[in-house]
Amino acid sequence: MNAEPAPPDHGPQAMAAAQRAIGELYATITQLGLDASDAADGEYLIAQLESAIDAKLAAYEGNPIIDALRAKAKIAFRQAVLEKLGLA
């Protein structure tokens, strides 16, 4: 008999954990050594960051608050990378 997986946590602990995970990823952006002449480098990094966000928040899939946070984080990361490349 297989047990059903627990539903995603929709409470404050889920939000705090998601914010910590995104904060960890955001901290890495400030340490990036991007080549401003290589926009492809930025697009690759953006794709990697978006995948990392999805992976970090996978446990909260289906939580509407975390899903909104995920979308906002992806936009913020994209903007940060583009600014670092001087393309924003």
Secondary structure by P-SEA (a helix, b strand, c coil): cccccccccccaaaaaaaaaaaaaaaaaaaacccccccaaaaaaaaaaaaaaaaaaaccccccaaaaaaaaaaaaaaaaaaaaaaccc
